[in-house]
Amino acid sequence: MKAAPTGARHATEAPEPIVYVVDDDGGVRTSLKWLLESVGLCVHSYANGREFLDAADPSVPGCILLDVRMPYMGGFDLQEGLAPRGFLLPVIFLTAHGDIPMTVRAMKGGAYDFLEKPFNDQALIDRVQAALQLSLRQHAAAATRGSLRSRLGQLSAREREVFEKMVEGKSSKVIASELDISYKTVEVHRAHIREKLDVTSLAELVRLALEDRSANDSDPGMRE
């Protein structure tokens, strides 16, 4: 049976994304929940940042609709605490008291958007949908990086050296000469590399190496 494309065999179905509403105003939380659920979105709501951190799961994609001023933990404090805890959640700030310095601080902190209340319902839904798509892409990229690290992490230091030279297109004879090891030893390493990485061709090895380099060069937290 033909092997699945590199990366595909390790893919898992992403969980349903969640829109987190974090606002100390109960009326705002309720109205936002109704609005977003009316278009089929899953919504969880919290009165402040501390409640959110105690309950939310970093492995689940989604986005946050976040008030700025709240007791116990305000919006900016929560925003700063997301990445260290492993959250990949675009932040949309919602506030009735916005100003230019506040907006600048939010955007410099990596916020996806900053909206002032009252806002247009459809405009908010559109921004939320776009933020959710970004979060899904970020989680997929993170999963790919994790899979690559896991697979490549199985290689010994010597196998990694052989792997790098293999994807450069060098023959076993050349690799043996450059690493000052025997041809037979190179062939053994090549077999172990294919087995550990679960690949059957040089093309798959090259694709894996390119994916690894791309993952290392990418910035999943960058806004799009």
N, C-alpha and C positions, 0 to 999 in steps of 0.2 A: 504494500500500500504506500502511496506517495506521501512523503512527510509534509506536514503543514508548514506554511511559510514561517520564517523566523519571527518570533514574537507572538504569532497568532495562537500557537498551542498553549501559551501561557496567559492569554487574555481571560479576564473574568468579566461578567456582566456588571456594570456599574449600578450601585443602589440608586433608588429614586432620590433626586436632589431635594433639599429642604430649604425653604425660605425661613430664616430666623428673624423674628420681629423682636427687637430689644428696645423697650420704651417704658418709662415709669407711669405713663398715662394709660390707665386701663381702657378708656374709651378709644384711644388711638390704636391700641393693640387689637381690640375687638373689630374695629372698622377695617383695619388692614387685613386681618385674618379673613373676614368675610369677602373682601374685595379679591384677594389672591386665590382663595379657595373657589371663588366663582368661575375662575378660568382653569380649574383643575390642578392647582399647585398645592403641595404639602406645606403646611405652615406650623411652626412651633413658636410660641411667644414667651417672653421673659420680661420681668420688671426692671432688671438691671444686668450689668455685665457679669457680676459674680454668679447670679442664677444661671446665666448662659454657660459659663465655664464649668459649673458643677454638673450640667446635664448634657451638653452637646458632645457629639462624637466626631473627632477630627478626621476620621476615615470616610465620612459621608460628605459628598459634594453639596454645594448650596451657595447661598449668599446671605448677607445680613442687612436688614433695614435697621439702622442704628440711630437712636437719639443721641444728642451731644451731652446734655445735662441730665444726670440721673444720680440718685443716692447710691452709696456703697462703691460703685465703680462706674465712672462716666464713660462716654463714648470713645474719647481719645485714649483713655487708659486701656479699654478693651481692645481697641484697634492695635495698640502697641503689643498687647499680650497674645495676639492670635498666632503669629508666625513661630514664636518660641515654643508654643504648645502643639505645633504641627498642623494648624488649620490652614486650608487653602480656600478661603472664602472671600470673594469680592465684597467690599463694604460699600453700601449706599447710605450716606448720612441723610437723615430727615430732621429738620429743625425749624422751629418757628422764630428763632432768634439768630439767624445767620448773619455774618458780616465777612468782609474780605479777609482779614487775618485768620478767621476760623476756617474759611474755605481753603485758604492756602495751606494751613496746617494739615487739614484733612487730606488734601491731594498730595502733599509732600510725603505724608505717611502711607501713601499707596491706595487711598480710597478710590473706588471705581467711579463714584459720582457723589454729588452733594446737592440735594434738593431742599428747597424751602417750602414749608407748609404755609398755605394750602397748596397742594400740587394737583396736576391733572391726572385723573385715575388711569387713563390709557397710557399716558407718557410714563407713569410709574411702572405699569405692567410691562411695557416694552423694555424699560431699563432692567427690570428684574429678570425677564426672559433672557436678555443678552448676558447678564451677569451669571446666570445659571449655566449657560452654554460655555462661558469662559471657565467656570469652575469645573465642569465636566472635562474640558480639554486639559486643564491643569492636573486633575486627578489621574487622567489617562496617561499623561506624560510622566507623572510621578511613579505610576505603576510600572511603566516601561523601564524607567531608570532603575527601580528596585529589582526588577527581573534581570536586567542586564548585570547589575552589580552582583546579584546572587550567582548567576551562571559563571561570570568571569572570575568571581571570587573562588570558584572551585579549582582554578588552575594554580599550579605551583609557580614559583618565581621563574624557574627554567621553562616551564610550559608557556608562560606568558611571553617570554622572549621568543620562543619558537613561533607562537601564535602571531606576534607582531611581524615577524619576518615572512611567515606564510602569506599574510594578507598583502604584503608588498610584492608578492608574486615570485619569491625566491624559491629555488629548488631545494630539495633535501641536501644535495651535495654542497650547495653554496651555504646553506644554513649551518651545516656541520663544520665547514671551514671557518666561517665567521665566529661561531661560538666555541670553536676548538673542541668539538665532541665528535663521536663517530657517526657515520651515516646511519648505522643501525639504531643508534640511540635517538637520532632525529626522527626516524620512522616510528619508533615506539612512542615518542612524545606526540607526534602527529595523530596517531591512533587514539591516544588518551584524550587529546584535545577534542577530537570529533565526538568521542563518546561523552565526555563531560558537558560539552556544549550542545549535544544532541543535534548535530548537523551532519549532512551527508555529502556536501560538495564545497568546493572552494568559494563558489559564489555566495553561499550562505554564510561562510566565515567572513567574507569581505563585507557583506551586508550587516552582520553583527558588529563588526568593528566600526563601520560608519555610524550605526545607531548609537554605539557607545560614545563616539566622539561628539555626535550631535547632542546627545543627552548632557554631556559634560559642559558643552558650550552654551546650552540654553539657559534661560532664566525664567522658571515657571511662575514666579511672582510678578512678572512684568504685566502691566495693564495693556490691553489691546483696544 
